[in-house]
Amino acid sequence: MTSETSDTLDQAMARSQGLDTLLRDLTDRAVGRVPGAAACSITVRRADRLMTLAGSSGLPSGLDLRQYENGSGPCVDAAETGSPRYSADLAEETRWPAYTEYALATGVRCVLALPLAIDGETGAALNFYGLRPDCLADGREEARVFAERAADAVNEALRVERRQASAADVRTALLSRSVIDQAVGILMARERIDAHLAMERLRRASQHTNVKLRDLCDELVARASGGASRRRQ
């Protein structure tokens, strides 16, 4: 791996505002790094179906989608088998006839799909597209090295996102609990009832109005706070 490749990907990680931004940056950089590449995309299986997480600028949207619809193509094969797929010239390709016809219509003549080792995913691939026959041949080693580094970067970004999502869930739960407790306290003081009865009344009101309990409590707290502010004025 060249130090330049490593540096640019590390910089992409540092600048990234999230997984989507990182992946778009990676695919654009992949096109710049791999000789003969005109476009690049990242395929990952999620919820039991393949999808394109990101694509470089200039990537025809149907190039990957047609493969997923047909269940056949270099990206699909690489993701599902864990082995690279290379087609030097789609005009002479016989493995994926339905996909080949569409790809040729977009001007693509050469395809290289490399499997990505993504934690917790059952299939992923980094896909390169070229506009001339065998134009990716000289860049296959560079593409392989880039794919290895890209997998490391994507795995790290996924881990960060999972941690952030977990922290956000905890914050949301704490905020919900806090506003519910406040609403219970308001009802206890207003109606002179205990906490259990106050909670039951809130639950029944939530079900009757078809409003989420947290939203109902939030509204009650907001009204009480507004009334208190006006009294202080």
Secondary structure as the mmCIF struct_conf table of DSSP 4:
data_model
#
loop_
_struct_conf.conf_type_id
_struct_conf.id
_struct_conf.beg_label_comp_id
_struct_conf.beg_label_asym_id
_struct_conf.beg_label_seq_id
_struct_conf.end_label_comp_id
_struct_conf.end_label_asym_id
_struct_conf.end_label_seq_id
HELX_RH_AL_P HELX_RH_AL_P1 SER A 3 ARG A 15
BEND BEND1 GLN A 17 GLY A 18
HELX_RH_AL_P HELX_RH_AL_P2 LEU A 19 ARG A 33
BEND BEND2 VAL A 34 VAL A 34
TURN_TY1_P TURN_TY1_P1 PRO A 35 GLY A 36
BEND BEND3 ALA A 38 ALA A 38
STRN STRN1 ALA A 39 ARG A 46
TURN_TY1_P TURN_TY1_P2 ALA A 47 ASP A 48
STRN STRN2 ARG A 49 GLY A 55
TURN_TY1_P TURN_TY1_P3 SER A 57 GLY A 58
TURN_TY1_P TURN_TY1_P4 SER A 61 SER A 61
HELX_RH_AL_P HELX_RH_AL_P3 GLY A 62 ASN A 70
TURN_TY1_P TURN_TY1_P5 GLY A 71 GLY A 71
BEND BEND4 GLY A 73 GLY A 73
HELX_RH_AL_P HELX_RH_AL_P4 PRO A 74 THR A 81
BEND BEND5 GLY A 82 SER A 83
STRN STRN3 ARG A 85 SER A 87
BEND BEND6 ALA A 88 ALA A 88
HELX_RH_3T_P HELX_RH_3T_P1 LEU A 90 GLU A 92
BEND BEND7 ARG A 95 ARG A 95
HELX_RH_AL_P HELX_RH_AL_P5 PRO A 97 ALA A 105
TURN_TY1_P TURN_TY1_P6 THR A 106 GLY A 107
STRN STRN4 CYS A 110 PRO A 115
TURN_TY1_P TURN_TY1_P7 ASP A 119 GLY A 120
BEND BEND8 THR A 122 THR A 122
STRN STRN5 ALA A 124 GLY A 130
BEND BEND9 LEU A 131 ARG A 132
TURN_TY1_P TURN_TY1_P8 PRO A 133 LEU A 136
HELX_RH_3T_P HELX_RH_3T_P2 ALA A 137 GLY A 139
HELX_RH_AL_P HELX_RH_AL_P6 ARG A 140 GLU A 191
TURN_TY1_P TURN_TY1_P9 ARG A 192 ARG A 192
HELX_RH_AL_P HELX_RH_AL_P7 ALA A 195 THR A 209
TURN_TY1_P TURN_TY1_P10 ASN A 210 ASN A 210
HELX_RH_AL_P HELX_RH_AL_P8 LEU A 213 ARG A 232
#
